[in-house]
Structure formats: C-alpha cells, structure tokens
Amino acid sequence: MKNKLFKHKPKRTTFLKMFAKAMIFPVVFTLIFSFVLYYATERVACEQVQSQQDALNSTILESAIASEDKNDKMGGTLNSLRMKICLGTYYNALNISEFFAYRFHLPETGVTSQNDKKGRAVTAIMDKDGNVVISNAAKMFCVVQFDQTPEHKKWLYCDPEEIDIPAFQQLIKEHLDSKYSVHTAYSYDITSAYVDLKEHKMIPHVIQVKNLYYKDKYNEYFDEAEERGTEEVVIDVDSSYLEDYELMEFAADKYDTSGETLYPRCSFENIWGDEKEKVAEAVNSHFRKNMSGHTYESDYDLVINESITHSSIIINGEKYTLFSDYKVNVWTDFSKKWYGIFVTLFFLLLTFITFLICWRKNVKNKAQYAFEDYQRALTNNLAHDLKTPLAVIGGYAENLMEMRKDCGDEKELKYLSSIMSNVSYTDDMIAKTLKLSETEQIKKLNRKKVDIKTLAERSAEKYRTVLEERSIDLKTEGGAEITADEDTLMTAVENLISNAVKYTRDGGSIRITADKKHFTVVNDIAENVDTKDLLMPFVKGDKARSDKSSSGLGLAIASAAAEQNGFKLRVSCKDKKFTSVIDF
C-alpha cells in the first residue's frame, strides 16, 4: 500500500510538451516509410514496365507465327505487325485506378511513355543487316469500310518516313507535341485520301482536325473535353508519290449529322507511335546483331530501369530480330505528386494517432496530478494540524519530567522520556514531510553557475564534530561548476551527506567526488541493504526500519530536489559500500 501511495512520481508535463516530444515517432516512421516507398515505387514501376514489354514481345512473336489474313484486312503479316507494334508499344505503370480496381474516378494513366519525354518505349523488327524493317515510329492509321460487311474493312497506314510532305510532317509533329501537354489533344476525320489498297497504304488529302482542350486530359474522361474548333487541313501531294494511288472520297463519320450511313467511310483515324528520334537513339545505342535475350542498364541505384531485348522472329519464312528497348523514367510529375500524397497521408495518420495517444495520456495525467495535489494538500494539512497538539504533548511531558525528576520513580521517568523522544521523532518527520512537499512544489528556479564542491564542503562542515567522535574519514575530491538552482541543489547535497554520516559505520569512510557529469557520495556501512525502493518516501534500509533517528525521507527529498533541476538521483549498495549518485 505504501508503494502505491508514495511511488516515484515522474516530472509533470503539459499536453503540448508531451505531444511535441511524441512527434519524433511520426517523423522517424514517416522518414522510414518515405525511403521504403521511394524504393518500392521505383521497383514496382520498373517491374511492371518490364512485364508489359515481355507481354508485347510475346504477342508479336505469336502473331508472326499464327498470322492469317484471309480477307486481306491487314495487308499481310508485316502490315499486321506494324499496326500491333505502333499501337502496343508503350508502358503504363503505377496505374492508380487499377490499384483500386477502378472503383473510384482516378487517373487511368500513371508513369507512362505516352506523356513523358524522358521515358522511352521502342519496338523494332530488324533484318539480318541491322536495318529497321518495322518500328513504332509515329504513323497515321485508319480503317476504310466499303459497305456494311465487316470482311470488307481494310487497315491502311501512312508512314511519314516514306513520304516527305511538309504538311503531313507538321501534322505528325503537332500530334506528338500534344502528347506531352496536359491540355491539348487532337481528333482526326479523313474525308479524302490517296489510297493504295494493294499495299494498304494511304496519304491523307483532306482531314478535319478537331482541337480538344482538357483541364487535365490524363485525369479526365473523353467526354469532359472542351471543343476549341475544327480546322480543315488540306495536304497537297506531289505526283511523284502517287503512282499506284487513287483519290478516294469518304463520308464524314464524326461530323455527319444526317444519321444516314454512307460509304465508303474512313474511321479509327489516329496517329500512333513515338518520335522517330527516340527509335533511332534506341537502335543506334543498344541494337546488336546476332544477340539474343535480355540486357539491362539503369540510371538508379537499387533497381533496373532500362530493359533491352533481342529475339529471333520468323516472318514469311525469313529470319528477323525483334528488338525492344524500354527505359522508364519513374519520377514523373504524376509519380512525384502521388508519392507526396501517400507520404503526407501516412504522416497525418501517425500524427492523428499520436495526438489521440497523447490526449488520452494527458487526461490520465490530469487525473493523477489532481490526486497528487489532493494527497499533498491532505498531508500538509495533517502535518500542520499535528504540530500544535504534538507541541502541547511535548510541553506537558517536559513539564512533568521537570516536576517529577526528584520525586518520581524510575518507571515513571522512563515513560516520560519515551513520550518526549517520540514527540521529537514525530515532529522531525512532520518537518521533513513538509520539506518534501515544499521541494516538489517549487515552480520557479533561479538557475546560475554553482560550484558543486563548495556546496559539499559547506554541508560536510556541519558534521565535523560527529565525524571526529565516530572516527569517520570524510574526503572531498574533484570539483566542477554546473548550472542549477543553488537552494534546491544544496537541499539534495545536504540530504545525501546527512544520510551518509548517519549510516556510516564507526571508523568507516565517506568519499565525495564531483565532476561536470556526476556528484557521488560513497560511504561504508555495517551490512548491505536493499536499495530497490529507498528513494520512496518513508522507506528505510532493513536495519533502519525501527530506528527512530531515521524518517525515511532524506533520500526522497534529495531525489525531488535533484529532479527539480532536471537531474536524476540513483542509489546502489555493493560490498558494504552505499553509493548515491546525482547525474547532471
């Protein structure tokens, strides 16, 4: 019961101080989380891109083997592969919508080569001499439909590397530039074109180009685009390009409001592929003849961000090399934004949890502080109320002793002496209890430089006579100046020295040492004592439990005085030497 009432009380704190100190954990864990997330972001993105690269390569290899074009829809295996390569060569990693199973209206593009100039996704089919036969360099594709029969559809393409027409080159450039804009996009409707149905080629002649504006086209759906006008682009074609071509007029599919389906019509018009410069850079830098398998390069420390593959592919009985080079730039504006969002949310979550824990602890602390204040007030009131009757009892006993010293019997005098001794002991305990309470309640300290050795010598000087009578050798060594409140520090030092003098065996020694980190008192005692609870009020060493000269408050007062200065008192006993140390 005593331990519960008088157990060591931690220094009081406020909610703000406790919360500020506890915030180190959210900060540290957020830093750890940010490093882990940084690495995980790079690793997941690069692994997803390499997986997408391998999947496209597998599709192309399977298409080359199983390609069948009964109705000449694609124009043969090479044209079919050309379309697949241009439409399929890109990467899109860290798709937030996919992560949440498309349950929320979130962007469906993540880290992607389609809007990042630093990223690269290149696929090419190379001949045995190392020349590019097919690549994903940008081309315009369309589907021509001559009637309602699906089998009569034909895929056509126009390759800007095969025709040098400035107007068409400009159209390709503007489209590629729009990929890197979050606001601009184009929609195309070919209304007339020069067509070579045998080779599945076309050269657009008249195109309706619709200018679309988005607030953020990678975070919105198509129907949220704002139309900013339609321009009719007429591409004049030199006759040198038109051998085997015929001019064909198409019904407008996107802009015909009559509701009647007219043929022939051209649909699915768009530009797919990437800059030819990126393709040339990848081929020149990484293509190696007679190489097969994967090779890797990286700009990052812990993950591989560039995957290069060489695979043999048989097309129409001839051997080619399927080459691909995917280089992912993980830290786009998109990934930086979501990385910041996740780190911020994690920090806010930990902060909120820390706030709740501190708030709960603060509520408990307030209740504990209120109980301690009540307990202290009760103790002080009891102590003050007991002083008066004790003084009266002591006075009566002293008067009786004076009156009966000549005529009283020995037993009577012994009882009177015992009463006076117990009154004196109880009065001393009350005084020390009030001193302990006073020490614990000190709020304003006058901190200054204090010579700890001088305090020790001044305190020890009070016991010089007792030390000589009991043949106790006391020595003070070292010395240092520390910043503290002199009065409370003197209380701590004086109680430690008083305790040492009181319990040092006759003929023993007391050693006091001081430096900038510790103040230590070591004294010889008759036998070892248990120091576990000695810093609690009213706890005494084993042999001192019935000793009326001890109140069991000296070390508790010293500990409270040390804590007021932000120091800590610890005690130990070994080999019949009792050690008290104040850690500064």
DOFI-673807 format. One record per residue (C-alpha): z, y, x. Coordinates in steps of 0.001 Angstrom, whole numbers, plus 500000, padded with zeros to 6 digits. Layout:
<recs>
ZYX
...
</recs>
This chain:
<recs>
500000500000500000
500855502333502858
497491501717504486
495680502725501284
497725505888500869
497667507024504459
494459505560505825
492449507729508234
490583510412506295
487148511446507570
486450515112508094
485439516828504880
481843517804504375
479673519546501799
476680518198499925
474242520379501872
475634519293505247
475606515648504204
472059515924502801
470786517753505896
472257515063508154
470924512242505962
467404513733506025
466979512326509521
466302508948507907
463388510113505690
461955511978508665
462227508994511027
460954506453508486
458112508777507467
457069509098511104
457109505315511437
455196504961508154
452620507553509249
451957505689512521
451679502346510722
449439503845508017
447295505542510662
446666502234512405
446259500346509107
443744502916507833
441578502511510926
441877498730510914
441181498216507193
438260500673507197
436619499083510239
437131495537508935
435665496470505541
432628498056507196
432021495010509404
432351492787506340
429771494894504466
427470494769507489
427680490954507672
427110490663503909
423902492735504065
422657490778507070
423223487532505170
421348488895502147
418401489939504289
418248486574506089
418381484700502761
415718486967501239
413377486341504145
413622482594503552
413695482480499758
411393485397499034
408999484652496195
406845487350494592
404642485597492032
403554488761490215
403190490887493350
406019493051492102
407356493933495565
404184493569497611
405278490680499789
408248489770501920
408086492764504258
407998495258501403
410802493425499644
412920493565502804
412006497210503307
413411498057499890
416572495964500405
417203497492503831
416764501099502685
418823500681499527
421505498445501015
422175499876504483
425304501945504118
429030501394504215
431736502498501805
435271501692502961
438696502651501632
437474502874498051
440489504241496143
439077503298492723
438530499720493865
442077499601495228
443409500484491757
440912498117490061
439037501098488564
441873501758486110
442012505452486876
439477508243487215
439438508281491008
436628508798493548
434425505740493984
433337506760497461
435703506549500371
434827506560504043
431066506226503730
427974506713505868
426255508322502874
428023511662503311
429252511622506913
427057512869509755
429255511187512349
429080507772510692
426087505513511242
424650502534509387
421362501280510764
419400498132509980
416013497372511525
413664494437511925
412201494358515441
409185492484516715
409112490473519935
408070493565521921
411028495581520724
409104497730518259
410556498727514904
408728496970512065
411091497943509241
414158500196509278
416355502115506927
414858505448507965
414548507536504798
411676506720502396
410797507552498812
410637504647496373
409539504352492777
408664501733490151
405322502032488341
405161500414484903
401754499971483284
402922498584479938
405945497042478279
405559493754480153
408265493537482884
405972491402485090
403539494326485374
406012496549487193
405311497367490845
407571498775493523
405890501492495630
407111503406498644
406152506385500766
407181506438504410
407292509937505991
406730508340509416
403309507099508244
402098510417506803
402630513793508408
402630516071505379
404914519140505808
405743519483502097
406830515832501866
408744516039505160
410563519087503768
411403517167500581
412912514349502658
414870516819504824
416340518662501825
417412515365500277
419088514187503496
420839517548503879
422133517298500302
423913514028501182
426398515993503276
427051518597500595
429786518028498026
427999520307495559
424238519758495762
422128516824494625
418520516314493512
416887514240490805
413161513404491011
410421512654488472
406956511909489855
404267512961487356
401273512229489583
400767510388492852
398142508876495093
398611505126494803
397517502129496881
398545499229494635
397334496614497112
399687497793499880
402330499002497415
402202502486498858
402097505880497217
402008509540498198
403603511828495601
401398514682494447
403379516437491705
407161515994491500
409634517557489103
412716518250491250
415907518944489299
418645520799491180
422110519497490245
425416521216491030
428767519427491201
432234520761491787
432671517650493911
429918515105493471
431862512326495193
434754512707492766
432841513187489508
430583511160487271
426880511931486977
427144513484483518
429519516083484887
426739517673486936
425522521150486047
421731521602485997
420646524572488101
416953524474487240
413869522307487760
411149523022490312
407675521565490276
406714520587493802
403022520073494480
402199518147497631
398680518694498894
397454515629500717
394775515684503396
391836513440502545
392309511558505817
395371509892504274
393701508979501000
391451506059501979
392177503188499558
394358505546497442
393610506698493901
395241509554491997
397334508343489061
398975510472486364
402362509358484968
404158510167481773
407312512140482481
410212509761481940
413201512067482411
411753515141480772
409658513769477857
411463514719474637
408934513317472189
410661509950472058
407323508131472453
406956505744475406
403754506495477284
402128504519480074
401632504382482952
405004505788483798
406913506134487015
410665505531487157
413504504885489575
412150507665491815
414517508454494646
414828508784498379
416849506065500085
417698505585503698
419045507629506574
417792510088509164
415190508654511471
417090510222514384
420112508013513675
417887504941513573
416206505897516853
419581506573518530
420961503180517492
417834501275518535
417493503052521882
421182502727522707
422033499206521582
418985497046520842
418451494333523422
415571491901523356
416472488209523359
420077488954522414
421925487312519555
425354487567517927
427864490392517715
428719493025520289
431305495743519838
432112499229521037
434891501588519996
435994505193520106
439517504215519016
442432502791520970
443533499912518750
440557498975516571
436812498417516927
434755500982515020
431213500020516055
429676496612515377
426213495695516679
424431492510515623
421252490734516727
419989487845514553
416755485831514571
414758486093511348
411523484337510360
409150486350508173
405877484837507054
406103482309509876
406659484900512622
409881485401514543
411582488787514470
415015490157515323
417279491556512643
419193494354514345
422064496301512803
424431498934514162
427350500144512050
429543502831513548
432316504044511270
433960507434511544
437276506673509851
438771510163509852
436537511997507420
437799514781505153
438306512119502473
440496509847504583
442458512769506042
443148514040502527
444367510687501184
446271509909504371
448123513203503913
448727512425500225
450204508978500931
452411510232503787
453616513152501665
454369510909498669
456243508473500925
458303511322502391
459058512774498953
460103509340497661
462500508829500581
463781512381500174
464443511775496480
466263508505497245
468280510259499962
469112513059497531
470378510564494927
472482508695497504
473983511937498847
474575513266495337
476377510044494385
478424510128497576
479214513804497021
480565513023493553
482823510347495073
483844512713497870
484816515421495407
486988512957493530
488505511760496815
489107515317498026
490769516194494709
493044513152495027
493873514023498650
494671517602497668
496905516342494878
498569513875497250
499089516555499885
500444519045497344
502794516411495956
504000515523499455
504518519193500359
506381519895497141
508580516835497589
509266517789501189
510192521344500264
512323520149497327
514161517644499544
515002520131502289
517576522004500191
519646519009498976
519427517480502454
520777520690503958
523617520662501392
524399516980502088
524264517631505824
526565520640505430
529092518698503315
529058515798505778
529556518167508707
532471519938506940
534101516624506060
533663515497509638
535360518657510871
538183518311508345
538846514605508966
538295514367512713
542031514438513397
543392512516510392
540536510301509243
540316506658510178
537559505294512374
535582503723509496
535526506970507543
534333508939510577
531660506326511253
530264506712507717
530230510490508027
528442510262511383
525860507908509863
525248510326506978
524652513206509395
522321511072511556
520205510009508591
520059513553507230
518844514762510630
516239511955510784
515012512659507265
514869516390507935
512780515738511064
510388513540509069
510020516254506420
509288518860509095
506650516654510691
505141515781507314
504749519489506592
503283519970510091
500725517192509453
499769518740506126
499501522166507732
497315520809510534
494936519031508130
494504522189506035
493572524562508853
490154526006507993
489654528928510367
489834528179514073
489941530681516926
487760528888519442
487823530020523049
487898528644526583
491134526705527091
492433525188530344
493492521702529225
495534521031532400
497589524187531858
498406523081528294
499506519673529549
501726521100532296
503295523601529886
504082520824527413
505391518419530075
507742521069531464
509811520873528253
510743517267529057
511537517740532774
515282517129532267
514743513973530178
512236512652532715
514690513106535575
517552511488533647
515397508406532887
513730508325536335
510250508637534811
507493509770537164
505011512167535465
501872513349537231
499040515580536022
495602515270537636
492170516848537236
491506519818535043
488793521465533002
488093524295530588
486944523330527119
486077525347524015
488703524774521317
491384526389519183
494338526674521554
497085526264518938
495751523051517359
494815521607520751
498322522375522017
499689520506518974
497630517435519888
498559517535523604
502248518132522908
502500515235520464
500773512844522891
503091513821525773
506150513706523482
505117510224522330
504658509117525953
508047510471527031
509784508871524056
508389505346524570
508009505109528357
510468502616529776
513174503892532124
511854504048535689
508260503960534414
505449506460534949
503234508770532926
499771509712534205
497936512647532622
494289513215533617
491857515797532288
488139516489532730
485312518017530676
484904514887528542
488384513375528142
492092514110528094
494007510903528883
497713510013528809
498763506605530201
502424505526530155
504352502371530982
506084500659528039
508519497773527732
506033495493525973
502608495616524357
502269496981520822
499612496608518127
497579499851518060
495384498998515061
496957501433512563
499004503650514873
497000506785514012
498003506477510341
501000508485509122
504394506701509199
503054503730511202
505151502824514244
504915500359517066
506576496967516455
509839497784518247
509990501276516828
509884500304513142
513644500583512756
514052503329515365
515472506419513668
514278508583516577
510678507953515532
508979509267512417
505606507566512937
503893510935512515
503364512135516093
500062510342516706
498831511151513171
499482514867513824
497746514626517228
494751512906515644
494471515528512855
494749518377515386
492031516814517570
489715516354514594
490120519991513580
488395520862516875
485708518224516397
487347515842518908
488455512245518467
491738510554519413
491812506856520271
494696504697521463
494956501306523153
497549499086524799
496987496550527546
499169495080530296
502195497091529055
500351500369529504
499848502568526446
496742504808526626
495931507831524458
492533509491524925
491086512604523308
487281512547523561
485857516077523684
</recs>
